[in-house]
């Protein structure tokens, strides 16, 4: 396997997303891009499933773009139907934005409007992977949910006209897929990724809906070889305003440090943290997700303010 395949079929009421994130070389900026077929955090998709049972995921798609930095922060996530969706193995277009894989580089052309304050978000992101492990991890025993670290590291170039910014750094690309809604399979999870020199570390700590835990850490060394390790201990850091636990994994005796909060929501957080893994101090993008909160009625009521929908 090399690169994303945007043409993969998604089962009814299931989902698939492609996730790209990156940090600038100077440590000052970050970004996240997620392209969804069957948007897992969509209140519209969740409502349709409750009413109809099986629903075509293509009716609920989105491209989420988030920019982080000391002077430029922006968020866009407009949901759209299959009327504006076109995808093939190499290309994913939704409304005015698109992702294209040419065999070497993933190019993301962004043309969106931010929320909650509407501003134009226009630019280009280019990610050139340096590693393709060809590895996937089943997240449930029945293999209905799958995580694939497509390219754990690579070079990232960012150029935006609105807002005006330009930077380079390192990036990461993966994909998640599921045959059932995310909240039906999991209660919560924490995920993190980061580089320590020529080593890349990925931590996954998921609690399944039946109470089982699925915890592991992957290390890709300088030659691209995969090493699997037990997940290091959890360390708790101060939660944000909404109280979703901020849990960071790291070696015993080496407390992690919160560098920056990227997202603090009623059911999800994304942060930049500093921790120690296998004796290496590194900066990681760290995410926490509480799916019990996500499916609660009060959270579902709030979500449209962050995720408007266009037919």
C-alpha positions in Angstrom: 0.0 0.0 0.0 1.2 3.5 -0.7 -0.8 6.6 -0.1 -4.5 7.0 0.6 -7.3 5.4 -1.4 -10.3 7.7 -1.5 -12.5 5.3 -3.4 -13.0 2.7 -0.7 -16.6 1.7 -0.2 -18.2 2.7 3.2 -21.0 0.4 4.5 -24.4 1.8 5.5 -24.3 3.8 8.8 -20.5 3.3 8.8 -17.7 5.8 8.3 -14.3 6.4 6.9 -12.0 9.4 7.4 -8.6 10.5 6.3 -6.7 12.5 8.8 -3.7 14.8 8.2 -1.9 16.8 10.9 1.3 18.8 11.1 3.5 21.0 13.2 5.8 23.7 12.0 9.5 23.4 12.2 9.7 26.3 14.6 7.1 24.8 16.9 4.8 27.8 16.6 2.0 26.5 14.4 -0.1 23.4 13.7 -2.9 22.2 11.5 -5.4 19.4 11.1 -7.4 18.3 8.0 -10.0 15.5 8.1 -12.0 14.3 5.2 -15.1 12.4 6.2 -17.4 10.0 4.4 -20.1 9.4 7.0 -19.1 12.2 9.4 -18.7 10.5 12.7 -19.3 13.7 14.8 -22.3 14.9 12.7 -25.5 15.5 14.6 -27.4 15.2 11.3 -25.9 11.7 10.6 -26.7 10.6 14.1 -30.3 11.9 13.9 -30.8 10.2 10.5 -29.6 6.8 12.0 -31.9 7.1 14.9 -34.9 7.8 12.6 -34.1 5.4 9.7 -31.6 2.8 10.9 -29.2 2.2 8.0 -28.2 5.4 6.2 -25.9 6.0 3.3 -22.8 7.6 4.7 -22.2 9.6 1.5 -25.1 11.8 2.4 -23.1 13.1 5.4 -19.6 14.2 4.3 -17.3 17.0 5.5 -13.8 18.4 5.2 -12.6 19.8 8.6 -9.7 22.2 8.4 -8.2 23.7 11.6 -5.2 26.1 11.8 -3.4 26.8 15.0 -0.9 29.5 15.9 -0.1 32.5 18.0 -1.7 34.9 15.5 -3.7 32.8 13.1 -6.3 30.4 14.4 -9.2 29.2 12.2 -11.8 26.4 12.1 -14.1 25.2 9.3 -16.3 22.1 9.1 -19.2 22.4 6.7 -21.1 19.2 6.2 -22.4 18.5 2.7 -24.3 15.8 0.9 -23.3 13.4 -1.9 -24.5 16.0 -4.4 -21.1 17.8 -4.1 -19.0 14.6 -3.5 -16.7 13.2 -6.1 -14.1 10.6 -5.3 -11.7 8.2 -6.9 -8.6 6.3 -5.7 -6.5 9.5 -6.1 -9.1 12.3 -5.7 -11.6 13.5 -3.1 -13.7 16.6 -3.8 -16.4 17.9 -1.6 -18.0 21.3 -2.4 -15.2 23.8 -3.2 -12.4 21.9 -1.4 -10.4 18.8 -2.6 -7.7 16.4 -1.7 -5.5 14.9 -4.5 -2.8 12.1 -4.3 -0.4 12.0 -7.2 1.6 9.0 -6.0 4.2 11.2 -4.2 2.4 14.1 -2.6 -1.0 14.7 -1.1 -2.3 18.2 -2.0 -5.2 19.7 -0.1 -6.9 22.7 -1.8 -8.9 24.5 0.8 -11.8 26.8 0.0 -14.0 27.0 3.1 -15.8 29.5 5.4 -14.9 29.4 9.1 -17.3 29.1 12.1 -18.5 30.5 14.4 -17.4 33.8 12.8 -17.6 33.5 9.0 -14.3 34.3 7.3 -12.9 33.0 4.2 -10.4 30.1 4.6 -8.4 29.6 1.4 -5.0 28.0 0.8 -3.0 24.9 -0.1 -1.4 22.2 2.0 1.2 19.7 0.5 2.3 16.6 2.4 5.0 14.4 1.0 5.4 11.2 3.0 8.7 9.6 3.8 7.4 6.3 5.2 4.7 3.9 4.1 4.5 1.0 6.7 1.6 -0.8 5.0 0.1 -1.6 8.4 -3.4 -1.6 9.8 -4.7 -2.3 13.3 -8.1 -3.7 14.1 -9.6 -1.7 16.9 -12.4 -4.2 17.8 -12.3 -8.0 18.0 -14.7 -8.4 15.0 -12.4 -6.1 12.9 -15.4 -3.8 12.2 -13.3 -0.8 13.1 -9.8 -0.3 11.6 -7.0 2.2 12.0 -4.3 2.6 9.3 -1.3 4.8 9.8 -0.8 5.4 6.1 2.2 7.7 6.4 3.5 8.3 10.0 5.9 11.0 8.9 6.7 13.3 6.0 7.3 16.8 5.0 4.5 19.4 5.1 4.2 22.7 3.2 1.5 25.2 4.1 0.5 28.3 2.0 -2.7 30.2 2.8 -3.9 33.4 1.2 -6.8 33.8 3.8 -5.5 34.1 6.4 -2.1 35.0 5.1 0.5 32.5 6.3 3.2 30.2 5.0 5.2 27.6 6.9 6.9 24.2 6.6 7.3 21.3 9.0 6.5 17.7 9.6 3.2 15.9 9.1 1.3 12.6 9.6 -1.4 10.9 7.6 -3.8 8.1 8.7 -7.2 6.7 8.1 -10.0 5.2 10.3 -12.9 3.2 9.1 -15.9 1.5 10.7 -18.9 -0.6 9.8 -21.0 0.7 12.7 -21.2 4.1 14.3 -18.2 5.1 16.4 -20.2 5.5 19.6 -21.7 2.1 19.3 -18.2 0.5 19.5 -16.3 2.7 21.9 -16.8 4.7 25.1 -13.6 6.7 24.8 -10.1 6.8 23.5 -6.8 8.7 23.6 -4.5 8.9 20.7 -1.1 10.6 20.2 1.6 10.8 17.6 5.1 12.5 17.6 8.6 12.3 16.3 11.8 12.0 18.4 14.7 12.4 15.9 14.3 9.7 13.3 11.8 7.7 15.5 8.1 8.1 15.2 5.8 7.1 18.1 2.0 6.4 18.0 0.0 5.7 21.1 -3.6 4.3 21.0 -5.6 3.7 24.2 -9.3 2.8 23.5 -12.1 1.6 25.8 -14.6 -0.5 23.9 -18.3 -0.3 24.6 -18.2 -3.7 26.3 -15.5 -2.4 28.8 -12.5 -4.0 27.2 -9.4 -2.0 26.7 -7.2 -1.9 23.6 -3.9 -0.2 24.4 -0.7 -0.3 22.4 2.2 1.8 21.2 3.9 1.6 17.8 7.4 2.9 17.1 8.8 3.3 13.6 12.6 3.6 13.6 14.9 5.5 11.2 14.8 2.6 8.8 11.0 2.4 8.8 10.9 -0.8 10.8 7.9 -1.3 13.0 8.2 -2.1 16.7 5.2 -2.8 18.9 5.3 -1.9 22.6 2.9 -2.0 25.6 1.3 1.4 26.0 3.2 3.5 28.6 1.4 4.6 31.8 -1.3 7.3 31.7 -0.6 10.7 33.1 -3.4 13.1 33.8 -3.1 16.8 33.1 -5.5 19.6 33.9 -8.7 19.3 32.0 -10.0 22.2 30.0 -13.1 24.3 30.5 -15.5 21.4 29.4 -13.9 18.9 31.7 -13.0 16.2 29.2 -10.1 14.3 30.8 -6.7 15.2 29.3 -4.7 12.0 29.5 -1.1 11.7 28.1 1.0 8.6 27.9 4.6 8.6 28.9 7.5 6.8 30.7 7.1 6.3 34.5 8.8 9.1 36.4 8.8 11.6 33.6 5.8 13.9 33.9 4.3 15.2 30.7 3.7 18.9 30.1 0.8 20.6 28.3 2.3 23.0 25.7 -0.9 24.2 24.0 -4.6 23.5 23.9 -5.8 23.3 20.3 -9.4 22.1 20.9 -11.5 22.0 24.1 -15.0 20.9 23.4 -17.8 19.2 25.4 -16.7 15.7 24.2 -13.3 16.1 22.5 -9.9 17.7 23.1 -6.8 18.1 21.0 -3.6 19.3 22.5 0.1 19.7 21.9 2.0 18.0 24.7 5.5 17.2 25.7 6.2 13.7 27.1 8.9 10.9 27.3 8.6 7.6 25.4 11.3 4.9 25.4 13.6 7.5 27.1 13.1 10.1 24.3 11.6 13.5 25.1 9.3 14.6 22.3 6.4 16.8 21.3 3.1 15.0 20.4 -0.3 15.9 19.0 -2.6 14.3 21.6 -6.4 13.7 21.3 -9.0 12.6 23.8 -12.6 11.6 22.9 -15.5 10.9 25.2 -18.3 9.2 23.1 -20.7 8.9 26.0 -20.7 12.7 26.1 -20.9 12.9 22.3 -24.1 11.0 22.1 -25.8 12.9 24.9 -28.7 15.1 23.9 -27.2 18.4 25.1 -24.0 17.9 23.1 -26.0 16.9 20.0 -27.9 20.2 20.4 -24.6 22.2 20.5 -22.9 20.6 17.5 -24.6 22.4 14.6 -23.0 25.7 15.8 -19.6 24.2 15.0 -20.8 22.1 12.0 -23.3 23.8 9.7 -24.8 21.8 6.9 -25.3 22.6 3.3 -27.4 20.2 1.1 
